[in-house]
Amino acid sequence: MFDESVQLTATEPLAITQSIIRDGFHFTPTLGIGFRHINNSDWGRFKETTLQAVVLLLEYSQDAVLLFNGETIVFQRLCGKLTFNSGYRLWEDDKWLRSRLALPFERRPLPSPLR
């Protein structure tokens, strides 16, 4: 998956990161994926590409959490339940999100256990 609006990175999580996620979300991550909006690129394309990447990654994962700046929850899937943070700007438009996802999900505020 390639788009000029987003830089994707994949890394093995550090032990400290695994510990923080385990303590806060009760699972141990085995892969870290980073999404970075490229400055001055199209925000809509970034949003669309990020959602496409998330859906693809969720096909191959179990529990997952996407964080902004390491503490704000963007979305989480815990025990099979996918939830998007309604307080995060990528998911402000519920109709937009529902028109692009076939997966069952909910959209609500997600306070972070990491703050």
C-alpha positions in Angstrom: 0.0 0.0 0.0 1.5 3.3 -1.1 0.2 6.9 -1.0 2.2 10.1 -1.0 0.1 11.5 1.9 1.2 8.9 4.5 4.4 7.4 5.7 4.0 3.9 7.2 6.5 2.2 9.4 6.6 -1.2 11.0 8.8 -2.1 13.9 9.2 -4.7 16.6 7.9 -3.0 19.8 10.4 -2.3 22.5 10.0 -4.1 25.8 8.9 -0.9 27.6 6.2 -0.3 24.9 5.0 -3.9 25.3 4.8 -3.4 29.0 2.9 -0.1 28.8 0.3 -1.6 26.3 0.0 -4.8 28.4 -0.7 -2.8 31.6 -3.1 -0.3 29.9 -4.9 -2.5 27.4 -4.3 -6.1 28.7 -2.5 -7.5 25.6 1.1 -7.6 24.5 1.7 -6.2 21.0 4.0 -8.1 18.7 4.2 -5.4 16.0 4.2 -1.7 16.0 2.8 0.2 13.0 3.3 4.0 12.6 1.2 6.3 10.5 2.6 9.8 9.7 0.8 12.4 7.7 3.3 14.0 5.3 3.3 17.8 5.7 1.3 19.7 3.1 -0.2 16.6 1.6 -4.0 16.0 1.2 -5.6 15.3 4.5 -8.5 13.5 2.9 -6.2 11.1 1.2 -4.3 10.5 4.4 -7.5 9.7 6.2 -8.7 7.3 3.5 -5.3 5.6 3.2 -5.0 5.2 7.0 -8.5 3.6 7.2 -7.6 1.2 4.3 -4.4 0.2 6.1 -6.2 -0.3 9.4 -8.8 -2.5 7.8 -6.1 -4.6 6.1 -4.1 -4.9 9.3 -7.1 -5.9 11.3 -7.7 -8.9 9.0 -4.4 -10.3 10.3 -4.4 -9.3 13.9 -6.3 -9.9 17.1 -6.3 -7.1 19.7 -5.0 -3.8 18.5 -4.7 -0.2 19.6 -3.7 2.8 17.5 -2.4 5.7 19.5 -1.7 9.3 18.6 1.5 10.6 20.4 1.6 7.5 22.5 -1.4 8.3 24.7 -4.5 9.4 22.7 -6.5 6.4 21.5 -7.4 6.7 17.8 -9.1 3.2 17.7 -8.9 0.0 19.6 -10.0 -3.6 19.0 -10.1 -5.5 22.3 -11.7 -9.0 22.6 -12.9 -8.7 19.0 -14.8 -5.4 19.6 -13.7 -2.6 17.3 -14.2 0.9 18.7 -13.2 4.3 17.1 -12.6 7.3 19.3 -15.3 9.8 18.5 -13.2 12.5 20.1 -10.4 12.0 17.6 -10.5 14.2 14.4 -10.1 11.4 11.9 -13.4 9.9 12.9 -15.5 13.1 13.4 -17.8 12.2 10.5 -19.8 9.1 11.5 -21.5 8.8 8.1 -18.1 8.9 6.3 -16.7 6.1 8.6 -19.8 3.9 8.2 -19.8 4.3 4.4 -16.3 2.8 4.2 -16.4 0.0 6.7 -18.2 -3.4 6.4 -16.8 -4.5 9.8 -19.1 -4.1 12.8 -17.8 -1.2 15.0 -18.9 1.4 17.4 -17.8 5.0 17.7 -17.6 6.6 21.1 -15.2 8.6 23.4 -12.2 6.5 24.5 -10.4 7.8 27.5 -6.9 6.6 27.6 -5.6 4.5 30.5 -2.1 5.8 29.7 -2.6 9.4 30.8 
